[in-house]
């Protein structure tokens, strides 16, 4: 099964303009999945949503959690954990 088919089965929507970006919304929870080559950046406003997504990905794909990110393609990432 292709990545796109699998991720869409998790009720994630592919961006029609940029096919490397996906969005999942559940109430006030928002999750962005941004693909770059063979990496996926997950960005969310809810840690439970993050863990749920990581579990789904690890059940369906071989994944390696690289932990928190501080830079992506030369862009500094700010993480607010409040």
Protein Blocks (a to p, Z undefined) as FASTA:
>chain_A
ZZklmmmmnopacdfklmmbccddehjbccddddehjaccdddfbfklmmmmmmmmmmmp
ccddebjafbeghiacdddfZZ
